[in-house]
Amino acid sequence: MSRALNESDRTTGSPILRIQDLHTEFVTEYGVVKAVNGVSFEVAAGETLGIVGESGSGKTVTMLSVMRLIESPPGRIASGEVHFNGDNLLELSNREMRQIRGSKIAMIFQDPLTSLNPVFSIGEQLTEAIKMHLRVSNKEAREHAVEALAQVGIPDPVQALDFFPHQFSGGMRQRAMIAMAISCNPSLLIADEPTTALDVTVQEQLLQLVDDLRSQLNMSIVWITHDLGVIAGLADRVVVMYAGEIVESGPTDMIFENSRHPYTQGLLRSIPRLDVPRDKRLIPIEGTPPDLIHMTPGCQFASRCRYRLEQCEEHPPLVELDTEHASRCWVNPEATIVSDYA
């Protein structure tokens, strides 16, 4: 029997990261944007968690809140807790947080050109972070940087240290960003759609690289993406976000084989497939995301949902359907949804 989910019910052992009832908002001239609205989840040591959702769903803002990188003003973390290895990051000083960023928690972004400084060589940027966090000499930092570049598969890493970002291809720049992220052996790596702008072949190589590094370094990874297909073979668990909320979460195989929320099913139908009729290979989700300033009191997905009920005018709770599987939907969780591919 399904029941309302209390996040503490699913705590097993000591997770490396635990987010509880996180609220992040931005003040604009038109009103307050509730970008993250009561998000709670955990990341276990050594696991990969995928956070999936459309642009504006709150997935990136959630993890920027974890890193304390929300620009204020206009943004602010209104309430909630972010526990990393037992410490609430939201209570740390700016100095304490700077010591954690890059050393214990690292983040790589979608476009390395906006993250890499074009006037400094790859080596200068890489060794600067190593010296700051590891407190080593220039020689030791350079040796460590060479090892990091070699670890991510950059050819001739000694020579590559003297290259500038524009001398690298897109895939090599992203490898350099990954090298910077892992150079101080972080416990948690946050990857914010780092393969979106790359071609499919390079994308697959980087996905495999990150997965290999997780095993080698025993890292936990949070992978942010709008594409469920990207994390199909990468993530252990998936959190699906919509309008600043978690609408479904569970083990990856369960999300793909037995998704229960209409939004998750819409994302799955949006993945191109060759084993279905041509006119059903790519089925978009109708409608547009809600206005996060003037949010309705009910289900935020109701206006786009084919299964909406009168009850959807009330806000649905996150309900546990099965072990580690939860959904935020009033539709009978035991009902079988007819596939569009049938």
C-alpha positions as CSV (number, residue, x, y, z in Angstrom):
1,M,0.0,0.0,0.0
2,S,1.3,3.4,-0.9
3,R,1.8,6.1,1.8
4,A,3.0,9.6,2.1
5,L,6.8,9.6,2.1
6,N,8.9,10.9,4.9
7,E,12.5,11.3,3.7
8,S,13.9,10.0,7.0
9,D,12.2,6.6,6.2
10,R,14.7,6.1,3.4
11,T,17.8,6.9,5.3
12,T,20.1,3.9,5.3
13,G,23.5,4.3,6.9
14,S,25.2,7.7,6.6
15,P,24.7,9.4,3.2
16,I,27.5,11.7,2.0
17,L,25.0,14.3,1.1
18,R,21.5,14.9,2.5
19,I,19.3,17.7,1.4
20,Q,16.2,18.4,3.5
21,D,13.3,20.7,2.6
22,L,15.5,23.1,0.5
23,H,13.9,26.3,-0.7
24,T,15.8,28.7,-3.0
25,E,14.2,31.8,-4.5
26,F,15.0,34.8,-6.7
27,V,13.5,38.3,-6.2
28,T,12.6,39.9,-9.5
29,E,10.7,43.1,-10.4
30,Y,7.7,40.9,-11.2
31,G,7.7,38.9,-8.0
32,V,9.5,36.0,-6.2
33,V,10.6,33.1,-8.3
34,K,10.4,29.9,-6.3
35,A,13.1,28.0,-8.2
36,V,13.6,25.2,-5.6
37,N,10.5,24.4,-3.6
38,G,10.9,21.9,-0.7
39,V,13.4,19.5,-2.3
40,S,14.7,16.6,-0.2
41,F,17.0,13.7,-1.3
42,E,20.2,11.9,-0.3
43,V,23.3,10.8,-2.1
44,A,25.1,7.7,-0.8
45,A,28.9,7.3,-0.8
46,G,30.1,6.0,-4.1
47,E,26.8,6.2,-6.0
48,T,25.8,8.2,-9.0
49,L,22.5,10.1,-8.8
50,G,20.9,11.6,-11.9
51,I,18.8,14.7,-11.6
52,V,16.5,15.1,-14.6
53,G,14.1,17.8,-15.8
54,E,13.4,20.5,-18.4
55,S,15.2,23.8,-18.3
56,G,13.8,25.8,-15.4
57,S,12.9,22.7,-13.4
58,G,15.3,23.7,-10.6
59,K,17.9,21.0,-10.9
60,T,20.9,23.2,-11.4
61,V,19.8,25.8,-8.8
62,T,19.4,22.9,-6.3
63,M,23.1,21.9,-6.7
64,L,24.3,25.6,-6.9
65,S,22.6,25.9,-3.5
66,V,24.6,23.0,-2.2
67,M,27.7,24.7,-3.4
68,R,26.5,28.1,-1.9
69,L,27.0,29.7,-5.3
70,I,23.6,31.4,-5.5
71,E,24.2,35.1,-6.3
72,S,22.7,37.3,-3.7
73,P,20.9,39.5,-4.7
74,P,18.7,38.5,-6.5
75,G,18.8,34.9,-5.2
76,R,18.8,33.5,-1.7
77,I,18.5,30.1,0.1
78,A,15.3,30.8,2.0
79,S,15.3,27.7,4.2
80,G,16.3,24.1,4.5
81,E,19.4,22.0,5.4
82,V,22.3,20.7,3.3
83,H,24.3,18.2,5.2
84,F,27.6,17.0,3.8
85,N,29.5,14.5,5.8
86,G,27.5,15.5,8.8
87,D,28.0,19.3,8.5
88,N,25.2,21.7,7.5
89,L,26.8,23.6,4.7
90,L,24.3,26.4,5.0
91,E,25.6,27.2,8.5
92,L,29.3,27.4,7.5
93,S,31.2,30.7,7.0
94,N,32.2,31.8,3.5
95,R,35.8,30.9,4.4
96,E,34.9,27.4,5.5
97,M,32.8,27.0,2.4
98,R,35.7,28.0,0.1
99,Q,37.8,25.3,1.7
100,I,35.2,22.7,0.8
101,R,34.6,23.9,-2.8
102,G,37.1,22.3,-5.2
103,S,38.6,20.0,-2.6
104,K,35.7,18.0,-1.1
105,I,32.9,19.0,-3.5
106,A,33.8,19.8,-7.1
107,M,31.5,20.9,-10.0
108,I,31.9,20.8,-13.8
109,F,29.7,22.9,-16.0
110,Q,28.1,22.6,-19.5
111,D,30.4,25.0,-21.3
112,P,34.0,24.9,-20.3
113,L,34.8,28.1,-22.3
114,T,32.8,30.1,-19.7
115,S,34.6,28.3,-16.8
116,L,38.2,28.4,-18.2
117,N,40.0,31.7,-18.2
118,P,41.1,32.3,-21.8
119,V,44.2,34.3,-20.8
120,F,45.8,31.7,-18.6
121,S,47.2,28.3,-19.7
122,I,45.5,25.1,-18.6
123,G,48.5,24.4,-16.4
124,E,48.3,27.7,-14.6
125,Q,44.6,27.3,-13.9
126,L,45.0,23.7,-12.8
127,T,48.0,24.2,-10.5
128,E,46.4,27.2,-8.9
129,A,43.6,25.1,-7.5
130,I,46.0,22.3,-6.4
131,K,48.3,24.7,-4.5
132,M,45.3,26.4,-2.8
133,H,43.7,23.2,-1.6
134,L,46.6,20.8,-1.1
135,R,49.2,23.3,0.1
136,V,52.1,21.9,-2.0
137,S,55.0,23.5,-3.8
138,N,54.9,24.7,-7.4
139,K,56.9,21.7,-8.6
140,E,54.6,19.3,-6.7
141,A,51.5,21.1,-8.0
142,R,52.7,20.8,-11.6
143,E,53.5,17.0,-11.2
144,H,50.0,16.6,-9.7
145,A,48.5,18.5,-12.6
146,V,50.2,16.2,-15.1
147,E,48.8,13.2,-13.3
148,A,45.3,14.6,-13.4
149,L,45.5,15.4,-17.1
150,A,46.8,11.9,-17.8
151,Q,44.0,10.4,-15.7
152,V,41.3,12.0,-17.9
153,G,43.0,10.8,-21.1
154,I,44.6,14.0,-22.5
155,P,47.5,13.0,-24.7
156,D,51.0,14.3,-23.8
157,P,49.9,15.9,-20.5
158,V,53.2,17.6,-19.9
159,Q,52.9,19.6,-23.1
160,A,49.2,20.1,-22.6
161,L,49.9,22.1,-19.4
162,D,51.2,25.0,-21.6
163,F,48.1,25.0,-23.9
164,F,45.5,27.7,-23.7
165,P,41.8,26.8,-23.7
166,H,41.3,27.9,-27.3
167,Q,43.9,25.4,-28.4
168,F,41.8,22.5,-27.1
169,S,38.8,21.0,-28.9
170,G,35.4,21.0,-27.0
171,G,36.0,17.5,-25.8
172,M,39.5,18.2,-24.6
173,R,38.4,21.3,-22.8
174,Q,35.8,19.3,-21.0
175,R,38.4,16.7,-20.1
176,A,40.6,19.5,-18.7
177,M,37.6,20.7,-16.6
178,I,37.2,17.2,-15.2
179,A,40.9,17.1,-14.5
180,M,40.6,20.3,-12.4
181,A,37.5,18.9,-10.6
182,I,39.2,15.6,-9.6
183,S,42.7,17.1,-8.9
184,C,42.1,17.4,-5.2
185,N,40.3,14.0,-4.8
186,P,36.8,15.3,-4.0
187,S,34.2,13.1,-2.3
188,L,31.4,14.5,-4.4
189,L,31.5,15.5,-8.0
190,I,28.6,17.6,-9.5
191,A,28.3,17.4,-13.3
192,D,25.9,20.0,-14.8
193,E,25.2,18.8,-18.3
194,P,28.9,18.7,-19.2
195,T,28.3,16.7,-22.5
196,T,25.3,18.6,-23.9
197,A,27.3,20.6,-26.5
198,L,29.4,17.7,-27.6
199,D,28.9,15.2,-30.5
200,V,27.6,11.8,-29.6
201,T,30.9,10.0,-29.9
202,V,32.7,12.4,-27.5
203,Q,29.7,12.4,-25.2
204,E,29.9,8.6,-24.8
205,Q,33.6,8.8,-24.1
206,L,33.2,11.4,-21.4
207,L,30.3,9.4,-19.8
208,Q,32.5,6.4,-19.6
209,L,35.4,8.4,-18.3
210,V,33.4,9.9,-15.5
211,D,32.0,6.5,-14.6
212,D,35.5,5.0,-14.5
213,L,36.7,7.9,-12.3
214,R,33.9,7.2,-9.9
215,S,35.2,3.7,-9.4
216,Q,38.9,4.6,-9.2
217,L,38.4,7.5,-6.8
218,N,35.4,6.2,-4.9
219,M,33.5,9.4,-5.6
220,S,29.8,10.1,-5.4
221,I,28.4,11.8,-8.5
222,V,25.4,14.0,-9.1
223,W,24.7,14.2,-12.8
224,I,22.4,17.0,-13.9
225,T,20.7,16.5,-17.3
226,H,17.5,17.2,-19.3
227,D,18.0,13.9,-21.1
228,L,17.0,10.6,-19.4
229,G,18.9,8.7,-22.1
230,V,22.2,10.2,-21.0
231,I,22.1,8.6,-17.6
232,A,20.4,5.3,-18.6
233,G,23.6,3.4,-18.0
234,L,25.3,5.8,-15.7
235,A,23.1,6.5,-12.7
236,D,22.2,4.2,-9.8
237,R,19.2,6.3,-8.9
238,V,17.2,9.1,-10.6
239,V,15.4,12.2,-9.2
240,V,13.0,13.8,-11.6
241,M,12.3,17.5,-11.0
242,Y,9.5,19.7,-12.3
243,A,8.7,23.3,-11.3
244,G,11.2,23.3,-8.4
245,E,9.8,20.0,-6.9
246,I,10.7,16.4,-7.0
247,V,7.9,14.6,-8.9
248,E,9.4,11.1,-9.0
249,S,12.5,9.3,-7.7
250,G,13.8,5.8,-7.6
251,P,16.4,3.3,-8.9
252,T,17.2,3.9,-12.5
253,D,15.8,0.6,-13.8
254,M,12.6,1.2,-12.0
255,I,12.2,4.7,-13.4
256,F,12.8,3.4,-17.0
257,E,10.7,0.2,-16.7
258,N,7.9,1.3,-14.3
259,S,7.7,5.1,-14.2
260,R,4.5,6.3,-12.5
261,H,4.5,10.1,-12.9
262,P,3.0,11.4,-16.2
263,Y,5.9,13.9,-16.5
264,T,8.5,11.2,-16.2
265,Q,6.7,9.2,-18.8
266,G,6.6,12.2,-21.1
267,L,10.4,12.6,-20.8
268,L,10.8,8.9,-21.7
269,R,8.5,9.4,-24.7
270,S,10.7,12.3,-25.8
271,I,13.7,10.0,-26.2
272,P,14.0,9.2,-30.0
273,R,13.6,5.5,-30.7
274,L,14.1,3.4,-33.8
275,D,12.0,0.4,-32.8
276,V,8.6,2.2,-33.1
277,P,6.6,3.7,-36.0
278,R,8.2,6.8,-37.5
279,D,5.3,9.1,-36.4
280,K,5.8,8.0,-32.8
281,R,9.6,8.1,-32.5
282,L,9.6,11.5,-30.8
283,I,6.5,12.5,-28.8
284,P,6.8,16.0,-27.2
285,I,5.2,17.0,-23.9
286,E,2.4,19.4,-24.8
287,G,2.1,22.8,-23.2
288,T,4.7,24.9,-21.3
289,P,6.1,24.8,-17.8
290,P,4.2,26.9,-15.2
291,D,5.0,30.4,-14.1
292,L,7.1,30.0,-11.0
293,I,6.1,33.5,-9.8
294,H,2.3,32.8,-9.9
295,M,2.2,29.1,-9.0
296,T,-1.2,27.4,-8.6
297,P,-2.0,25.6,-5.3
298,G,-2.5,22.2,-7.0
299,C,-0.3,19.9,-9.1
300,Q,2.1,22.0,-11.2
301,F,2.0,19.6,-14.1
302,A,-1.9,19.4,-14.2
303,S,-2.3,21.7,-17.1
304,R,-0.1,19.5,-19.3
305,C,-1.3,16.1,-18.0
306,R,-3.6,13.8,-19.9
307,Y,-4.6,12.0,-16.7
308,R,-5.6,15.0,-14.6
309,L,-8.4,14.6,-12.1
310,E,-10.4,17.1,-10.0
311,Q,-8.2,16.2,-7.1
312,C,-5.3,17.7,-9.0
313,E,-6.4,21.1,-7.8
314,E,-4.9,20.1,-4.5
315,H,-1.1,19.8,-4.1
316,P,-0.1,16.1,-4.2
317,P,2.4,14.8,-1.6
318,L,5.4,12.7,-2.6
319,V,4.1,9.2,-2.1
320,E,6.2,6.0,-1.6
321,L,5.0,3.4,-4.1
322,D,7.6,0.7,-3.6
323,T,11.0,0.3,-1.9
324,E,12.9,3.5,-2.8
325,H,10.4,4.5,-5.5
326,A,8.3,7.6,-4.9
327,S,5.9,9.7,-7.0
328,R,4.0,13.0,-6.6
329,C,0.7,12.3,-8.4
330,W,-2.9,11.8,-7.4
331,V,-3.4,9.2,-10.2
332,N,-3.9,5.7,-8.9
333,P,-0.3,4.5,-8.5
334,E,-1.3,1.0,-9.3
335,A,-2.9,1.9,-12.6
336,T,-1.2,0.8,-15.8
337,I,-0.6,3.7,-18.1
338,V,-1.2,2.7,-21.8
339,S,2.0,3.2,-23.8
340,D,2.0,5.6,-26.8
341,Y,4.1,3.0,-28.6
342,A,1.4,0.3,-28.5
